[in-house]
């Protein structure tokens, strides 16, 4: 009985930690792709599915017109993107919140 209770407790703690863990790694990448640079918004054939939120985001994003060279700085473009995103309401790869300052993790 004690082993069973310990197993249940371990499963609960493991699932709780994964719910609150960020999907973006600590070096500002997702699946090895840096999350800064030139970004194209698409309706299909995306690299990442992204959800826009107002709180509890995985990444804070600042829209810039030049020098998108640090974590969370995105320059929206139509050609030659570093990666493509599709904005979704559910089943996202990670979530973002648009900010004017303090972009990043």
N, C-alpha and C positions, 0 to 999 in steps of 0.2 A: 504494500500500500504506500509506503514512504517513497519507494522508487517511482511509483506512478505519479504521485504528487510532485516530486522533484522534476520529472519529465514534463508535466503540464506547466509548471512554473518556468522552466527553461524555455519552452516553446513560446510562452506569452512574452517573456523578456526579449527573446530574439525577434519576434515579429514587431514588438513595440519599437525597438531600436531601428529596424529597417524602415518603419513608417516615418520616423522623424529624421532620418539621415538624408543629406542632400544628394541629389543624383549627379551633381557636378563635382568633379574631383577637386582636391585642394590646390592643384596647379592650374585651375581654370580650363579644364578640358572635359569633353564628353566623348567617350569612345575614341580617345586619342586625338580629337580635333580641338584646337584652341578656340575658345568661345569669344573671340574678338576678331575684328577685321571687316571685310566687305561682305555684306549679307544681302541676298536676294529673297524677297517674299514670293512664294509660289503657291499654286493651288494643287499641284501634283508633282511627283518625282522629287520630293523634298529629301534633304539629308536628316533633318530633325523635325519632330512635331513639337510645337511650343505652345504652352498655355500662358496667357497674360493674366496675372493676378494682382491684387492690391495688398496682399500680405502673405507671409510665409513662403516667399519665393526661393527658388534655388539659385538665381542669379539676378543681380540688379544691373539693368542695361541703360546706358546713356547713348542717345543718338548723336553722332558727330558728323561733321561734313569733311573732316580731314584728320589724318593721323589716328586711325583706329588700331592702335598698337599696344593696348593694355587691356587687362581683363574687364569685360563688360562694355567695352566701347565698340559700338556697331555703326558702320556707315552703310546705309541702305543704297543699293545700286541696282541697275538693270542688266549690266553685263559684267563678265569676269568676276563673279563672286568667289569668296573663299569657301562659303557654304550657303545652302539654301534652306529656308525654314517655311513651314506651313503653320499658321496659327489655328489651333483647335480648341474645343471646349472640354474634351475628355481624351483619355488615353494618350497623354503627352509623354514625351521623352524627358522634358524638364520644364520648369515654369520660370517666367521672368516677370520683373516689375520694372516699369519705366521710371527713371529718376533723372534729375537734373544735376546731381552731384553724388559723390560717394558710390560710384558704380563698382561692380565686382562682386565678390563673395560676401 
